[in-house]
Amino acid sequence: MVEGAARVVSHPGLRRGGKLVRVAVPAYGTLRGPVHGTVRDTSVTGYDPGTRQGLAEVRRPHTAGRTVSVHGPVRPRSDHGTRPHASVDEPTAMPRGRARTGIVRDPGTGR
């Protein structure tokens, strides 16, 4: 599992007070990581950018050289429903503070 391998490599590399930002969180929003040290010394953030502004916020520290990219396999998430590409910058409802997100391009429809 690529996500697990990335976690094993990324957590020990954090400095005290460091921040780990995970872009494109795993399906169903489960982030696994050590509790010892994380609670007081570091922070782990899972982020799946859904707007152009969100993507810009994620890329800012990356272009400054403060992040390392870890790539994993892309899994289709067909259970999230569909939206037209033109509505990508419109907000979506987040009941109970949870957002089910994912982008799957459908070559058959051009979306």
Secondary structure by P-SEA (a helix, b strand, c coil): caaaaaaaaccccccccbbbbbccccccbbbbbbcccccccbbbbbbbcccaaaaaaaacccccccbbbbbbbbbbcccccccccccccbbbbbcccccbbbbbbcccccc
